[in-house]
């Protein structure tokens, strides 16, 4: 089964029932993985909105099948991506997501429209 990578924005879209979340079908979510960096972003957002730590983590991880730890290889790719993504102002979390997709050679799903302009060696699906 081929995996897909979810960006923090895609995870939040699913949790919040935002536009575009319907594009992340149960078949896609059954193959979804996320970087620990992106899950930290989601956890931060949910806790800042009043979720308890436990509920935030449960909700953050619920759309993904597998949590992937940010490792040395991903760190290097994410750092190198600064050159190609600087014009769009991508964050470390954004680049960590892309690095995971590049490393696994699988598509990345995001709600960030600006990512349509990226050509970084991985297929990017923008859900809205």
Residue frames as a rotation matrix with the C-alpha (Angstrom) as fourth column:
UNK 1
0.581 0.814 0.000 0.00
0.814 -0.581 0.000 0.00
0.000 0.000 -1.000 0.00
UNK 2
-0.310 -0.688 0.657 1.50
0.660 -0.653 -0.372 3.33
0.684 0.318 0.656 -1.08
UNK 3
-0.116 0.198 -0.973 1.67
0.900 -0.394 -0.188 5.95
-0.420 -0.898 -0.132 1.61
UNK 4
0.274 0.125 0.953 0.83
0.508 -0.861 -0.034 9.64
0.817 0.493 -0.300 1.38
UNK 5
-0.657 -0.526 -0.541 2.14
0.747 -0.356 -0.561 12.47
0.103 -0.773 0.627 3.55
UNK 6
0.507 0.841 0.188 -0.17
0.747 -0.537 0.392 14.98
0.431 -0.058 -0.901 5.24
UNK 7
-0.590 -0.567 0.574 0.90
0.240 -0.803 -0.546 18.52
0.771 -0.185 0.610 5.99
UNK 8
-0.858 0.248 -0.450 -0.29
0.421 -0.165 -0.892 20.17
-0.295 -0.955 0.038 9.22
UNK 9
-0.693 0.618 -0.372 -2.79
-0.658 -0.752 -0.023 22.25
-0.294 0.229 0.928 7.22
UNK 10
-0.379 0.544 -0.748 -4.36
-0.471 0.583 0.662 19.10
0.796 0.604 0.036 5.76
UNK 11
-0.670 0.103 -0.735 -4.59
0.588 0.678 -0.441 17.47
0.453 -0.728 -0.515 9.19
UNK 12
-0.852 0.351 -0.389 -6.25
0.067 -0.664 -0.745 20.60
-0.520 -0.660 0.542 10.60
UNK 13
-0.591 0.664 -0.458 -8.68
-0.776 -0.314 0.547 20.66
0.219 0.679 0.701 7.67
UNK 14
-0.399 0.424 -0.813 -9.77
0.114 0.903 0.415 17.12
0.910 0.074 -0.409 8.54
UNK 15
-0.744 0.059 -0.665 -10.06
0.665 0.152 -0.731 17.84
0.058 -0.987 -0.153 12.27
UNK 16
-0.735 0.392 -0.553 -12.00
-0.046 -0.843 -0.536 21.07
-0.677 -0.368 0.637 11.74
UNK 17
0.015 0.763 0.646 -14.12
0.769 0.405 -0.495 19.86
-0.639 0.504 -0.581 8.81
UNK 18
-0.108 -0.163 -0.981 -12.73
-0.257 -0.948 0.186 22.66
-0.960 0.272 0.060 6.65
UNK 19
0.826 0.368 -0.428 -13.22
-0.470 0.031 -0.882 22.97
-0.311 0.929 0.198 2.89
UNK 20
0.132 -0.764 -0.632 -11.06
-0.860 0.229 -0.457 20.48
0.493 0.604 -0.627 1.04
UNK 21
-0.436 -0.300 0.848 -11.14
-0.787 0.584 -0.198 17.90
-0.436 -0.754 -0.491 3.83
UNK 22
0.564 0.747 0.350 -13.59
-0.442 0.632 -0.636 15.85
-0.697 0.204 0.687 1.78
UNK 23
0.595 -0.422 -0.685 -10.81
-0.693 0.162 -0.702 15.26
0.407 0.892 -0.196 -0.76
UNK 24
-0.607 -0.773 0.182 -8.96
-0.745 0.475 -0.468 13.26
0.276 -0.420 -0.865 1.88
UNK 25
0.349 0.821 -0.452 -11.09
-0.656 0.558 0.509 10.16
0.670 0.119 0.733 1.54
UNK 26
0.710 -0.037 0.703 -10.99
-0.584 0.527 0.617 7.26
-0.394 -0.849 0.353 3.96
UNK 27
0.885 -0.424 0.193 -8.90
0.463 0.754 -0.466 5.35
0.052 0.502 0.864 1.39
UNK 28
0.319 -0.791 0.521 -6.30
0.024 -0.543 -0.839 8.12
0.947 0.280 -0.154 1.36
UNK 29
0.338 -0.159 0.928 -6.30
-0.871 -0.425 0.244 8.55
0.355 -0.891 -0.282 5.14
UNK 30
0.965 0.019 0.262 -5.75
-0.122 0.916 0.383 4.81
-0.233 -0.401 0.886 5.55
UNK 31
0.539 -0.812 0.226 -2.37
0.778 0.376 -0.503 5.39
0.324 0.447 0.834 3.86
UNK 32
0.690 -0.160 0.706 -1.54
-0.087 -0.986 -0.139 8.70
0.718 0.034 -0.695 5.55
UNK 33
0.161 -0.700 -0.695 1.66
0.977 0.214 0.011 9.42
0.141 -0.681 0.719 7.43
UNK 34
0.851 0.051 0.523 2.84
0.031 -0.998 0.047 12.64
0.525 -0.023 -0.851 9.06
UNK 35
-0.217 -0.976 0.010 6.09
0.299 -0.076 -0.951 14.00
0.929 -0.203 0.308 10.38
UNK 36
0.024 0.125 -0.992 6.47
0.999 0.037 0.029 14.57
0.040 -0.991 -0.124 14.09
UNK 37
-0.908 -0.366 -0.204 7.27
0.367 -0.929 0.034 18.19
-0.202 -0.045 0.978 13.19
UNK 38
-0.669 0.717 0.197 3.87
-0.196 -0.426 0.883 18.65
0.717 0.552 0.425 11.55
UNK 39
0.139 0.717 -0.683 2.11
0.628 0.470 0.621 16.92
0.766 -0.515 -0.385 14.41
UNK 40
-0.467 -0.364 -0.806 3.82
0.853 -0.424 -0.303 19.34
-0.231 -0.829 0.508 16.80
UNK 41
-0.978 0.154 0.143 2.34
-0.082 -0.906 0.415 22.17
0.193 0.394 0.899 14.72
UNK 42
-0.185 0.970 -0.158 -1.14
0.015 0.163 0.986 20.69
0.983 0.180 -0.045 14.95
UNK 43
0.015 0.119 -0.993 -0.74
0.932 0.359 0.057 20.02
0.363 -0.926 -0.105 18.68
UNK 44
-0.839 -0.411 -0.355 0.34
0.511 -0.821 -0.256 23.64
-0.186 -0.396 0.899 19.20
UNK 45
-0.778 0.590 0.215 -2.66
-0.272 -0.625 0.732 24.99
0.566 0.511 0.646 17.30
UNK 46
0.055 0.873 -0.485 -5.16
0.251 0.458 0.853 22.80
0.966 -0.169 -0.194 19.14
UNK 47
-0.157 -0.181 -0.971 -3.75
0.981 0.084 -0.174 23.42
0.113 -0.980 0.165 22.61
UNK 48
-0.968 -0.233 -0.091 -3.73
0.240 -0.968 -0.077 27.16
-0.070 -0.097 0.993 21.90
UNK 49
-0.506 0.857 0.095 -7.46
-0.369 -0.315 0.874 26.84
0.779 0.408 0.476 21.11
UNK 50
-0.080 0.467 0.881 -8.17
-0.991 -0.132 -0.019 25.24
0.108 -0.874 0.473 24.47
UNK 51
0.608 0.224 -0.762 -7.87
-0.255 0.964 0.080 21.50
0.752 0.146 0.643 23.81
UNK 52
0.735 -0.459 0.498 -6.28
-0.420 0.268 0.867 19.47
-0.532 -0.847 0.004 26.60
UNK 53
-0.247 -0.923 -0.295 -2.90
-0.899 0.105 0.424 18.01
-0.361 0.370 -0.856 25.72
UNK 54
-0.638 0.019 0.769 -4.31
0.010 1.000 -0.017 14.49
-0.770 -0.003 -0.639 25.58
UNK 55
0.405 0.881 0.245 -7.31
0.359 0.094 -0.929 15.42
-0.841 0.464 -0.278 23.41
UNK 56
0.550 -0.277 -0.788 -5.15
-0.693 -0.678 -0.246 17.54
-0.466 0.681 -0.565 21.10
UNK 57
-0.555 -0.832 -0.010 -2.71
-0.713 0.470 0.520 14.69
-0.428 0.296 -0.854 20.52
UNK 58
-0.386 0.508 0.770 -5.52
0.333 0.855 -0.397 12.19
-0.860 0.103 -0.500 19.95
UNK 59
0.696 0.695 -0.182 -7.14
0.131 -0.371 -0.919 14.53
-0.706 0.616 -0.349 17.42
UNK 60
0.273 -0.679 -0.681 -3.81
-0.838 -0.516 0.178 15.42
-0.472 0.523 -0.710 15.77
UNK 61
-0.736 -0.663 0.136 -2.90
-0.543 0.698 0.467 11.80
-0.404 0.270 -0.874 15.17
UNK 62
-0.047 0.811 0.583 -6.38
-0.072 0.579 -0.812 10.52
-0.996 -0.080 0.031 14.32
UNK 63
0.754 0.411 -0.513 -6.19
-0.516 -0.114 -0.849 11.29
-0.408 0.904 0.126 10.56
UNK 64
0.074 -0.828 -0.556 -2.84
-0.944 0.121 -0.305 9.50
0.320 0.548 -0.773 10.14
UNK 65
0.880 0.177 -0.441 -1.98
-0.125 0.982 0.145 5.83
0.458 -0.072 0.886 10.10
UNK 66
0.412 -0.839 -0.355 1.70
0.890 0.454 -0.042 6.33
0.196 -0.299 0.934 10.95
UNK 67
0.961 -0.254 -0.113 3.73
-0.196 -0.907 0.372 8.96
-0.197 -0.336 -0.921 12.78
UNK 68
0.582 -0.803 0.126 7.23
0.673 0.389 -0.629 9.34
0.456 0.451 0.767 11.31
UNK 69
0.577 -0.457 -0.676 10.02
0.493 -0.464 0.735 10.77
-0.650 -0.758 -0.042 13.47
UNK 70
0.941 -0.330 -0.072 11.98
-0.295 -0.700 -0.650 13.65
0.164 0.633 -0.757 11.96
UNK 71
0.693 -0.711 0.123 15.44
0.549 0.630 0.550 12.24
-0.468 -0.313 0.826 11.31
UNK 72
-0.093 -0.879 -0.468 18.85
0.141 -0.477 0.867 13.33
-0.986 0.014 0.169 10.09
UNK 73
-0.694 -0.151 0.704 18.09
0.682 0.176 0.710 12.67
-0.231 0.973 -0.020 6.41
UNK 74
0.318 0.892 0.321 14.87
0.918 -0.374 0.129 14.66
0.235 0.253 -0.938 6.56
UNK 75
0.562 -0.175 -0.809 16.67
0.397 -0.801 0.449 17.47
-0.726 -0.573 -0.381 8.39
UNK 76
-0.542 -0.838 -0.063 19.19
0.286 -0.255 0.924 17.76
-0.790 0.483 0.378 5.60
UNK 77
-0.501 0.444 0.743 16.53
0.842 0.052 0.537 17.73
0.200 0.894 -0.401 2.88
UNK 78
0.570 0.781 -0.257 14.42
0.821 -0.551 0.147 20.29
-0.027 -0.294 -0.955 4.77
UNK 79
0.215 -0.588 -0.780 17.42
0.261 -0.735 0.626 22.57
-0.941 -0.338 -0.005 5.14
UNK 80
-0.774 -0.545 0.322 18.32
0.406 -0.037 0.913 22.25
-0.486 0.838 0.250 1.46
UNK 81
-0.110 0.838 0.534 14.73
0.987 0.027 0.161 23.07
0.121 0.544 -0.830 0.48
UNK 82
0.155 0.137 -0.978 15.19
0.506 -0.862 -0.040 26.62
-0.849 -0.488 -0.202 1.81
UNK 83
-0.784 -0.536 -0.314 16.72
0.002 -0.508 0.861 27.67
-0.621 0.675 0.399 -1.51
UNK 84
-0.873 0.434 0.224 13.80
0.360 0.264 0.895 26.37
0.329 0.861 -0.387 -3.60
UNK 85
0.010 0.966 -0.260 11.05
0.915 0.096 0.392 27.52
0.404 -0.242 -0.882 -1.23
UNK 86
-0.662 -0.366 -0.655 12.34
0.664 -0.691 -0.285 30.86
-0.348 -0.623 0.700 0.06
UNK 87
-0.944 0.274 0.184 10.21
-0.098 -0.765 0.637 32.86
0.315 0.583 0.749 -2.40
UNK 88
-0.046 0.981 -0.188 7.07
0.060 0.190 0.980 31.34
0.997 0.034 -0.067 -0.88
UNK 89
-0.251 -0.135 0.959 8.19
-0.823 -0.492 -0.285 31.75
0.510 -0.860 0.012 2.74
UNK 90
0.479 0.457 -0.749 7.77
-0.080 0.873 0.481 28.10
0.874 -0.171 0.455 3.69
UNK 91
0.524 -0.205 0.826 8.33
-0.850 -0.183 0.494 27.32
0.050 -0.962 -0.270 7.37
UNK 92
-0.653 -0.743 0.151 10.48
-0.757 0.646 -0.099 24.57
-0.024 -0.179 -0.984 8.81
UNK 93
-0.271 0.640 0.719 7.30
-0.234 0.681 -0.694 22.55
-0.934 -0.356 -0.035 9.32
UNK 94
0.716 0.518 -0.468 6.37
-0.532 -0.029 -0.846 22.97
-0.452 0.855 0.255 5.67
UNK 95
0.135 -0.775 -0.617 9.82
-0.917 0.138 -0.374 21.87
0.375 0.617 -0.692 4.58
UNK 96
-0.658 -0.297 0.692 9.77
-0.611 0.748 -0.260 18.94
-0.440 -0.594 -0.674 7.02
UNK 97
0.323 0.864 0.387 6.56
-0.260 0.474 -0.841 17.74
-0.910 0.171 0.377 5.38
UNK 98
0.770 -0.078 -0.633 8.07
-0.637 -0.042 -0.770 18.03
0.034 0.996 -0.082 1.91
UNK 99
-0.291 -0.957 0.000 11.28
-0.945 0.287 -0.154 16.34
0.148 -0.045 -0.988 3.09
UNK 100
-0.351 0.247 0.903 9.28
-0.380 0.844 -0.378 13.35
-0.856 -0.476 -0.202 4.33
UNK 101
0.731 0.682 0.004 7.48
-0.228 0.250 -0.941 13.09
-0.643 0.687 0.338 1.00
UNK 102
0.481 -0.652 -0.586 10.74
-0.831 -0.125 -0.542 13.36
0.281 0.748 -0.602 -0.91
UNK 103
-0.484 -0.742 0.465 12.44
-0.861 0.500 -0.098 10.80
-0.160 -0.447 -0.880 1.32
UNK 104
-0.261 0.487 0.834 9.58
-0.127 0.839 -0.529 8.31
-0.957 -0.244 -0.157 1.03
UNK 105
-0.984 -0.093 -0.155 8.98
-0.151 -0.044 0.988 9.15
-0.099 0.995 0.029 -2.65
UNK 106
-0.399 0.917 0.023 5.26
0.916 0.400 -0.033 9.59
-0.040 0.008 -0.999 -2.05
UNK 107
-0.169 0.406 0.898 2.76
0.432 -0.788 0.438 12.40
0.886 0.462 -0.042 -2.68
UNK 108
-0.876 -0.094 -0.472 2.17
0.462 -0.441 -0.770 15.21
-0.136 -0.893 0.430 -0.20
UNK 109
0.026 0.946 0.324 -1.26
0.773 -0.224 0.593 16.64
0.634 0.235 -0.737 0.62
UNK 110
-0.807 -0.303 -0.507 -1.67
0.551 -0.697 -0.459 20.21
-0.214 -0.650 0.729 1.88
UNK 111
0.401 0.916 -0.022 -4.21
0.873 -0.390 -0.292 22.99
-0.276 0.098 -0.956 2.14
UNK 112
0.028 -0.514 -0.857 -1.58
0.137 -0.848 0.512 25.60
-0.990 -0.132 0.047 1.30
UNK 113
0.873 0.452 0.185 -2.42
0.245 -0.077 -0.966 27.01
-0.423 0.889 -0.178 -2.16
UNK 114
0.573 -0.715 -0.400 1.05
-0.774 -0.633 0.023 28.51
-0.269 0.297 -0.916 -2.62
UNK 115
-0.129 -0.659 0.741 2.50
-0.303 0.738 0.603 25.00
-0.944 -0.147 -0.295 -2.78
UNK 116
0.775 0.455 0.439 1.03
0.284 0.370 -0.885 24.65
-0.565 0.810 0.157 -6.30
UNK 117
0.859 -0.459 -0.227 4.01
-0.495 -0.632 -0.596 26.68
0.130 0.625 -0.770 -7.48
UNK 118
0.216 -0.830 0.515 6.60
-0.726 0.216 0.653 24.27
-0.653 -0.515 -0.555 -6.04
UNK 119
0.787 -0.164 -0.594 8.73
-0.341 0.687 -0.642 21.94
0.513 0.708 0.485 -8.13
UNK 120
0.151 -0.719 0.678 10.71
-0.987 -0.074 0.142 20.00
-0.052 -0.691 -0.721 -5.55
UNK 121
-0.645 -0.504 -0.575 10.70
-0.612 0.791 -0.006 16.43
0.458 0.348 -0.818 -6.84
UNK 122
-0.881 0.473 0.025 7.54
0.364 0.708 -0.605 15.22
-0.304 -0.524 -0.796 -5.14
UNK 123
-0.483 0.787 0.384 3.92
0.425 -0.173 0.889 15.34
0.766 0.592 -0.251 -6.24
UNK 124
-0.959 0.189 -0.209 1.91
0.084 -0.517 -0.852 17.91
-0.269 -0.835 0.480 -4.29
UNK 125
-0.330 0.930 0.160 -1.88
0.707 0.131 0.695 17.77
0.626 0.342 -0.701 -3.99
UNK 126
-0.979 0.122 0.162 -3.55
-0.191 -0.821 -0.537 20.98
0.068 -0.557 0.828 -2.79
UNK 127
-0.684 0.725 -0.078 -6.91
0.724 0.663 -0.190 20.12
-0.086 -0.186 -0.979 -1.25
UNK 128
0.401 0.868 -0.294 -8.51
0.743 -0.496 -0.449 23.54
-0.536 -0.039 -0.844 -1.71
